[in-house]
Amino acid sequence: MATPTATPERSSTLTRNAISTLGIVVLVLSVASPLIGLTGAVPSAMVTGNGLGVPLAYVVVGALLLLFSIGFVAMSRQVTNAGALYAYVGRGLGMPMGLGAAGLALWAYTTIQIAAYGFFGVVFTGTINSWWGVEMPWYVASLGLIALVQVFGYLKIEVGTKVLLVVMGMEWTVMLVMAFAILIQGGAGEGFAVSEVWSPSGLASAGAVIGIVWAFASMFGFESSAIFGEEARNPKRAVARATVISIAMITGFFAFTGWMLIVGYGPSNAIDAATASLQSGNPAQYVFDAGATYLGSWAPTVMSIFVITSLFACALAFHNGIARYQYTLARDGIFPKILSRTNGHGTPHMSSFLQTATALAFIALAVITNSDPVLVVFFWGSGVSVVSIVALYILTGIAIIVYFRKNSGVDNRLWNTLIAPVLSGLLLVVVLYNIVANLDILVATPKGEALLLASTGIVAFLIGVGLYALRRRSLSPEALADLSEEVM
C-alpha cells in the first residue's frame, strides 16, 4: 500500500504539508456534522430512547470512541496512508481483509453521503418554499449540491478546508450561543435537571439502548482523520491530535447543547416538545423553537440556513474521503490507474469525478424509483452506513491488535496496543448487535427489510475481498510485498 517508487506518466501524488491539525479537525467535524445530529437525532433519541438521559448517552458513546481511539492513534503513528482503515486492516490482517475493509468503508461513506444529498434536497427546497413560495423537486437541489461539491473537490484541499472552517465556525457559534443563553437565563425556571439528565439510572432504563444507538448514529466519522494523513503537516502527530480533539469536541457539543435544550424547555416539557417536533415532520423544530425563545425571532431562519450549510460541509467532507480511498486503491493497482492521477492542485481529480458520477447514479435511481428523500434516501442511507462503519471499527480493532503482536518492538505500551483495543472491540460488538437489533427503528422499516439493508455491508466486504483474487496480478509490488511499509 506504499506509494510506488516508479515515476508515473502523470502526477499521482497528493499535496504534502497542505493541512494542519486544525484543518483535519475541521474536516472531521464536517464529516460528523453535529448540527445535523442535534436537529435530527437528539429529538428522535429523546422520544424513542431514554428521554432526558440522552445527553448522558452521548457521553457514553464519546467515552467508547475515545477508548477505541487509543489503539487507532497508536496505529496512525505507524501507518500514514490516504487509504486509512483499508491500510490499517491490510497491515494487520493482510491485503484480502484490507480490501474487504475498503469495500466496507466505501459503502459506508457512499451511503451516508447519498443520505446527506437526499436530506439536503428536502431541507433546501422546503426552506426556499417557505421564504419565497417557490416549489421545486427535491432532487434539483440535490443535483445542485453535487455540482458544487465537485467544484470544491477539484480544487486544493486547503480551499475547501478554509470554507468549511468558516461554515462550521458560524454553525457552532450560533448553537453554543443559544446553549449559553439558556444557561445564563436559567432556562424554563425548573432548574438544571442534573439528577434527571446525568443520573446513571438513565442508562438502565428500557430505552437506554435506543438512545445509545441514536448517539452512535450521529457521532461516527472521527476515523476520517487518517484519510488526510498524507496531506498533513507532521502527519504522525496531526492525525493523533485531530482524532482525540474531534471526539472530545463532538461529545462535548452534543452533551452540553442537548442538556441545555432540556433546561430550556424544562424537564417536564422537553420530551413533549421533542415529540411535537417529530409529529410535525420536522424534528429540527425542537432546536429552532428554543432558538426563537432564547435568542429571538431571527434564530430559526439563521439556524435553518446553517442546517443547509452543514449538509454541504458533510457532503464535501465525504466526497474528499471517498475520492482518497479510491485514489489509494488505484495507486495500489486495485482500481484503474487513471483514478490515481492528481491535478495541478494536488487533488485526486479523476477519482473525484468518479465519486460525483456515483452520487449522480444513486440520486437518479432514487428519482426513477420515486423513493422518498427522507424515509428512504436519508433513513436507509444513514442506517446502512452506521452498521457498516461500526463493523469496520471492529475489524480495525482486531487488525490493530494483530499488527502490534506481529511487530512487538514497534510500540510496547500494552494499554495502547492490546488492552484498550480489546475492551473497545468487545463493547463495539455489543453496540453493533444492538444497532442491528434496533435498525428498524432507525430506518423506519419492518424488521426484515432492516436486516436486508444491514446485510449490504457484508456484500460490500465480500466484494472487496473478491477484488484481491481478481486484481492480484495488477497490484503494485510495494503494496503486495510489504504491507508494513509506511507512506511518507
C-alpha distance (Angstrom), angle and dihedral (degrees) to the residues before:
residue distance angle dihedral
M1 . . .
A2 3.77 . .
T3 3.76 122.7 .
P4 3.83 109.6 -86.6
T5 3.77 112.5 -107.6
A6 3.81 94.9 -140.6
T7 3.79 116.7 94.7
P8 3.81 108.0 -108.8
E9 3.78 124.4 -134.3
R10 3.76 89.1 -111.3
S11 3.75 130.7 15.4
S12 3.77 114.6 -70.4
T13 3.78 98.8 169.5
L14 3.77 126.0 108.8
T15 3.80 117.6 -133.0
R16 3.79 109.9 -87.2
N17 3.81 123.3 -139.2
A18 3.81 90.2 11.9
I19 3.80 101.5 132.5
S20 3.78 135.4 35.4
T21 3.79 130.9 -143.7
L22 3.81 87.9 -90.0
G23 3.79 90.0 53.0
I24 3.79 91.9 53.0
V25 3.81 90.4 47.5
V26 3.81 89.7 52.9
L27 3.80 91.1 50.1
V28 3.80 91.7 48.5
L29 3.81 92.7 48.0
S30 3.79 88.4 50.3
V31 3.80 90.2 53.2
A32 3.80 92.6 47.3
S33 3.83 90.4 43.3
P34 3.83 97.5 -166.3
L35 3.81 92.1 -171.0
I36 3.81 91.0 63.7
G37 3.80 89.5 48.1
L38 3.80 91.8 48.5
T39 3.80 94.1 50.9
G40 3.80 96.1 39.3
A41 3.78 114.2 21.6
V42 3.82 101.4 35.6
P43 3.83 97.6 60.4
S44 3.81 89.9 40.9
A45 3.81 90.9 51.1
M46 3.80 91.3 49.4
V47 3.80 93.4 52.3
T48 3.81 100.3 39.9
G49 3.79 98.3 25.7
N50 3.79 137.2 38.8
G51 3.80 99.7 -34.9
L52 3.79 113.8 -145.8
G53 3.80 90.9 9.7
V54 3.81 93.2 70.9
P55 3.86 95.0 104.0
L56 3.81 88.4 56.7
A57 3.82 89.6 50.7
Y58 3.81 88.5 57.6
V59 3.81 90.7 50.7
V60 3.81 90.6 51.2
V61 3.80 91.7 50.8
G62 3.81 90.5 45.6
A63 3.81 90.2 52.5
L64 3.80 90.2 50.7
L65 3.79 91.8 50.0
L66 3.82 90.4 49.2
L67 3.80 89.1 51.5
F68 3.81 90.1 51.1
S69 3.79 90.9 46.1
I70 3.81 91.2 62.6
G71 3.80 91.7 72.6
F72 3.81 91.1 33.7
V73 3.80 91.3 56.6
A74 3.80 91.8 46.1
M75 3.81 88.4 54.0
S76 3.81 92.4 46.7
R77 3.80 89.2 60.2
Q78 3.81 89.4 58.1
V79 3.81 101.1 39.4
T80 3.80 126.2 42.9
N81 3.78 108.7 -178.8
A82 3.81 136.0 138.1
G83 3.81 86.5 -134.3
A84 3.81 87.6 71.8
L85 3.81 110.1 179.0
Y86 3.80 90.8 14.5
A87 3.80 87.6 61.0
Y88 3.81 93.7 42.3
V89 3.80 93.8 52.0
G90 3.79 91.4 41.7
R91 3.79 92.5 53.3
G92 3.78 91.7 49.4
L93 3.80 104.7 35.0
G94 3.79 104.5 18.9
M95 3.78 136.8 -99.5
P96 3.85 98.4 -66.1
M97 3.81 92.7 55.1
G98 3.79 89.6 41.4
L99 3.79 90.0 56.4
G100 3.79 89.3 48.0
A101 3.79 87.7 54.7
A102 3.81 89.4 48.7
G103 3.80 90.6 53.6
L104 3.79 90.2 49.2
A105 3.82 92.7 47.6
L106 3.80 94.1 47.8
W107 3.80 90.8 49.0
A108 3.81 93.0 47.3
Y109 3.81 94.1 48.4
T110 3.79 93.9 42.5
T111 3.80 94.7 50.9
I112 3.81 94.0 47.7
Q113 3.78 90.9 47.3
I114 3.81 91.2 51.3
A115 3.80 87.5 48.8
A116 3.80 88.9 54.2
Y117 3.80 91.5 49.9
G118 3.80 91.2 51.5
F119 3.79 93.7 47.3
F120 3.79 90.9 46.1
G121 3.79 90.6 54.5
V122 3.80 91.6 54.8
V123 3.81 96.5 43.0
F124 3.80 95.0 44.6
T125 3.80 96.9 46.4
G126 3.80 91.0 43.0
T127 3.79 91.0 51.9
I128 3.80 93.4 47.5
N129 3.78 90.4 48.7
S130 3.81 93.1 50.0
W131 3.80 92.2 48.9
W132 3.78 103.1 40.9
G133 3.80 106.4 6.2
V134 3.81 91.4 -114.3
E135 3.79 113.8 147.5
M136 3.78 123.2 -159.6
P137 3.81 135.8 157.9
W138 3.78 113.5 -88.3
Y139 3.79 92.5 -123.4
V140 3.81 92.2 61.1
A141 3.80 89.0 65.2
S142 3.80 90.9 43.3
L143 3.80 91.5 53.4
G144 3.79 90.0 48.9
L145 3.79 90.2 53.7
I146 3.80 91.6 48.4
A147 3.80 89.3 54.3
L148 3.82 92.5 48.2
V149 3.79 92.0 48.5
Q150 3.81 90.1 51.1
V151 3.80 90.4 55.1
F152 3.81 91.9 54.8
G153 3.81 91.2 39.9
Y154 3.81 88.8 60.6
L155 3.80 96.0 48.6
K156 3.80 127.8 75.7
I157 3.76 111.3 -64.5
E158 3.82 88.2 -124.7
V159 3.82 89.5 65.0
G160 3.78 93.9 54.9
T161 3.80 91.1 42.7
K162 3.81 92.3 54.5
V163 3.80 91.4 49.1
L164 3.80 91.0 48.6
L165 3.81 90.7 48.4
V166 3.81 90.7 57.7
V167 3.80 93.4 43.6
M168 3.80 95.1 46.3
G169 3.79 91.4 43.7
M170 3.80 92.4 56.6
E171 3.80 93.3 44.1
W172 3.78 94.2 51.1
T173 3.79 92.7 43.0
V174 3.81 94.2 56.5
M175 3.79 94.0 45.7
L176 3.79 93.7 46.6
V177 3.80 91.8 45.5
M178 3.80 88.0 54.7
A179 3.80 91.4 48.8
F180 3.80 92.7 49.3
A181 3.80 90.7 45.6
I182 3.81 88.5 57.1
L183 3.81 90.2 46.5
I184 3.80 94.0 49.8
Q185 3.82 94.8 43.3
G186 3.79 92.0 47.9
G187 3.79 95.6 -118.4
A188 3.78 119.8 -112.3
G189 3.79 92.7 -19.5
E190 3.80 96.2 -100.5
G191 3.77 95.5 108.2
F192 3.78 129.0 -108.9
A193 3.81 96.6 -60.4
V194 3.80 92.3 -133.1
S195 3.79 94.7 157.0
E196 3.81 93.2 45.9
V197 3.80 96.4 46.1
W198 3.79 104.2 34.6
S199 3.80 103.2 33.0
P200 3.83 112.5 122.3
S201 3.80 87.0 -137.7
G202 3.79 86.6 74.8
L203 3.79 87.7 71.5
A204 3.80 90.5 56.1
S205 3.79 94.4 55.1
A206 3.79 122.0 110.4
G207 3.79 92.5 -106.3
A208 3.81 97.7 45.2
V209 3.80 92.9 100.8
I210 3.81 91.1 52.3
G211 3.80 90.5 49.0
I212 3.80 90.9 52.4
V213 3.80 91.2 47.0
W214 3.82 90.8 53.2
A215 3.80 90.1 46.7
F216 3.78 91.7 51.9
A217 3.80 91.3 47.4
S218 3.79 90.7 57.2
M219 3.81 100.1 40.6
F220 3.79 108.5 51.5
G221 3.79 121.7 105.5
F222 3.80 101.7 79.1
E223 3.81 89.6 111.1
S224 3.81 89.0 70.4
S225 3.81 87.2 81.1
A226 3.82 87.9 83.6
I227 3.81 92.2 56.2
F228 3.79 91.3 69.2
G229 3.80 96.4 45.7
E230 3.82 94.8 107.1
E231 3.80 90.4 54.7
A232 3.80 95.7 44.2
R233 3.77 130.1 101.4
N234 3.79 107.7 -114.0
P235 3.83 91.5 -3.4
K236 3.80 97.6 -166.6
R237 3.78 91.1 61.3
A238 3.80 98.5 30.0
V239 3.81 96.4 55.6
A240 3.81 92.3 45.8
R241 3.78 94.2 48.4
A242 3.81 94.5 42.4
T243 3.80 91.3 51.2
V244 3.79 95.5 53.6
I245 3.81 94.5 39.5
S246 3.80 91.8 49.9
I247 3.79 94.8 50.2
A248 3.80 91.3 47.0
M249 3.81 93.0 48.4
I250 3.81 94.4 46.7
T251 3.80 92.1 47.5
G252 3.80 92.7 46.7
F253 3.80 92.0 47.3
F254 3.80 94.8 53.1
A255 3.80 94.7 40.7
F256 3.81 96.0 49.0
T257 3.80 100.7 38.6
G258 3.81 92.2 41.0
W259 3.80 90.0 51.5
M260 3.79 93.9 46.3
L261 3.81 91.9 50.5
I262 3.80 88.2 56.8
V263 3.81 89.5 49.3
G264 3.79 89.8 46.8
Y265 3.78 93.6 55.6
G266 3.78 94.2 32.5
P267 3.81 121.3 -115.1
S268 3.80 90.6 -95.7
N269 3.82 92.9 57.2
A270 3.82 105.8 28.0
I271 3.81 97.8 89.1
D272 3.81 91.9 45.2
A273 3.81 89.6 51.8
A274 3.81 91.3 49.6
T275 3.81 90.0 48.3
A276 3.80 91.7 50.6
S277 3.81 91.0 51.4
L278 3.80 91.5 52.3
Q279 3.79 92.5 46.9
S280 3.80 89.8 52.2
G281 3.79 89.2 57.7
N282 3.81 91.9 -117.8
P283 3.83 112.2 89.9
A284 3.80 89.7 177.6
Q285 3.80 87.4 72.0
Y286 3.80 87.4 78.2
V287 3.80 88.7 67.0
F288 3.80 96.8 34.1
D289 3.81 94.2 54.7
A290 3.80 90.8 51.0
G291 3.79 88.7 50.5
A292 3.80 91.3 52.6
T293 3.79 91.3 49.4
Y294 3.79 98.1 48.8
L295 3.80 103.8 26.7
G296 3.78 105.7 26.3
S297 3.79 141.9 -97.8
W298 3.81 90.7 -62.7
A299 3.81 93.0 65.3
P300 3.84 100.7 77.9
T301 3.81 91.0 52.2
V302 3.80 93.0 49.5
M303 3.79 91.8 43.5
S304 3.79 92.5 51.6
I305 3.81 88.5 53.0
F306 3.78 90.2 51.3
V307 3.81 91.9 50.8
I308 3.80 86.3 57.2
T309 3.80 93.4 47.6
S310 3.80 90.0 45.4
L311 3.79 89.7 56.7
F312 3.80 88.9 50.5
A313 3.80 90.1 51.6
C314 3.79 91.2 48.1
A315 3.80 93.5 49.2
L316 3.81 93.0 47.5
A317 3.79 93.6 47.8
F318 3.80 92.2 50.9
H319 3.80 90.3 44.9
N320 3.80 90.0 56.4
G321 3.79 91.9 46.0
I322 3.80 95.7 49.1
A323 3.80 91.7 45.5
R324 3.79 90.6 54.7
Y325 3.79 93.3 48.0
Q326 3.80 89.5 52.9
Y327 3.80 90.6 44.6
T328 3.80 91.3 54.3
L329 3.80 92.9 47.5
A330 3.81 89.3 51.2
R331 3.79 91.8 47.3
D332 3.80 89.2 52.6
G333 3.81 91.8 50.7
I334 3.82 98.8 -106.5
F335 3.80 98.6 106.4
P336 3.83 123.9 36.2
K337 3.81 111.4 -68.9
I338 3.78 92.1 -122.0
L339 3.80 88.3 74.8
S340 3.81 90.2 62.8
R341 3.80 92.5 63.3
T342 3.78 118.5 112.2
N343 3.79 127.3 -159.9
G344 3.79 131.8 -133.3
H345 3.81 89.1 -77.9
G346 3.80 91.0 58.6
T347 3.81 93.0 -114.5
P348 3.82 125.5 129.3
H349 3.80 92.8 -111.3
M350 3.79 98.1 170.3
S351 3.78 91.1 52.0
S352 3.81 87.6 46.2
F353 3.80 90.4 56.0
L354 3.80 91.0 49.5
Q355 3.79 90.3 51.3
T356 3.79 90.2 52.7
A357 3.80 91.1 48.7
T358 3.81 89.6 51.7
A359 3.80 91.5 51.6
L360 3.80 91.1 48.5
A361 3.79 90.5 51.6
F362 3.80 93.0 52.9
I363 3.80 93.6 46.5
A364 3.81 89.6 48.0
L365 3.80 89.3 51.7
A366 3.80 90.5 51.6
V367 3.80 90.9 50.7
I368 3.81 94.3 46.3
T369 3.81 92.2 49.6
N370 3.82 91.1 43.7
S371 3.80 90.3 -124.9
D372 3.78 117.7 179.0
P373 3.84 107.8 -109.1
V374 3.82 92.8 -138.9
L375 3.80 107.1 29.7
V376 3.81 93.8 41.4
V377 3.81 112.5 15.4
F378 3.81 97.3 38.1
F379 3.81 102.5 30.6
W380 3.80 96.7 39.9
G381 3.79 93.6 43.4
S382 3.80 92.6 48.8
G383 3.80 93.2 46.7
V384 3.80 94.8 48.9
S385 3.78 90.6 46.6
V386 3.80 97.3 52.0
V387 3.83 92.0 48.5
S388 3.79 91.5 49.3
I389 3.79 95.9 45.5
V390 3.81 94.9 49.1
A391 3.81 89.2 49.5
L392 3.80 87.0 50.6
Y393 3.82 90.8 52.0
I394 3.80 89.9 53.5
L395 3.80 92.2 49.0
T396 3.80 90.2 47.5
G397 3.79 91.3 50.5
I398 3.80 91.0 54.1
A399 3.81 90.3 48.1
I400 3.80 91.4 51.0
I401 3.80 91.6 52.7
V402 3.80 92.6 48.2
Y403 3.81 93.6 44.4
F404 3.79 94.4 55.1
R405 3.80 92.1 43.5
K406 3.81 89.6 54.1
N407 3.82 91.3 44.4
S408 3.80 99.8 39.0
G409 3.78 95.5 161.3
V410 3.80 94.8 56.7
D411 3.81 97.9 73.6
N412 3.81 121.8 1.4
R413 3.80 97.1 -173.8
L414 3.81 101.7 119.7
W415 3.80 94.1 -166.8
N416 3.79 92.9 53.8
T417 3.77 99.2 41.9
L418 3.81 104.1 33.1
I419 3.80 119.6 5.9
A420 3.81 99.0 46.2
P421 3.84 93.7 42.6
V422 3.83 91.1 49.1
L423 3.82 93.8 47.9
S424 3.79 94.2 45.3
G425 3.81 90.8 44.8
L426 3.79 92.7 54.4
L427 3.80 91.3 47.8
L428 3.79 91.5 47.6
V429 3.80 90.2 53.7
V430 3.81 88.1 56.1
V431 3.80 90.0 47.5
L432 3.81 92.6 49.3
Y433 3.80 91.3 49.8
N434 3.80 91.1 52.3
I435 3.80 93.3 44.8
V436 3.80 91.4 53.6
A437 3.81 91.5 43.0
N438 3.79 90.9 53.4
L439 3.79 99.1 32.3
D440 3.80 91.1 112.0
I441 3.81 87.9 67.3
L442 3.80 92.9 50.3
V443 3.80 95.7 47.1
A444 3.81 97.0 32.9
T445 3.80 94.3 -129.5
P446 3.82 135.1 116.4
K447 3.78 115.7 -79.2
G448 3.80 94.3 -105.7
E449 3.79 93.8 54.3
A450 3.79 90.7 45.3
L451 3.81 91.5 54.4
L452 3.81 89.6 48.2
L453 3.80 89.3 54.3
A454 3.80 90.9 48.8
S455 3.80 90.4 52.3
T456 3.81 91.4 61.4
G457 3.79 87.3 78.1
I458 3.81 89.4 60.8
V459 3.80 89.5 51.4
A460 3.84 90.9 50.6
F461 3.81 90.4 50.4
L462 3.81 93.0 49.2
I463 3.79 91.7 48.4
G464 3.78 88.8 53.6
V465 3.81 91.8 50.4
G466 3.80 89.8 47.1
L467 3.79 90.7 55.9
Y468 3.78 88.9 67.4
A469 3.80 91.6 63.4
L470 3.79 92.6 43.9
R471 3.79 97.9 45.4
R472 3.79 104.4 28.0
R473 3.81 93.4 112.8
S474 3.80 90.2 52.2
L475 3.79 96.0 52.5
S476 3.77 116.7 117.8
P477 3.82 110.1 -107.1
E478 3.80 91.3 -122.1
A479 3.80 93.5 53.0
L480 3.79 93.9 47.7
A481 3.80 102.0 37.5
D482 3.77 103.7 40.9
L483 3.79 115.7 28.3
S484 3.79 91.3 166.2
E485 3.79 94.5 61.9
E486 3.77 114.5 110.2
V487 3.76 126.5 -131.8
M488 3.78 109.1 -126.6
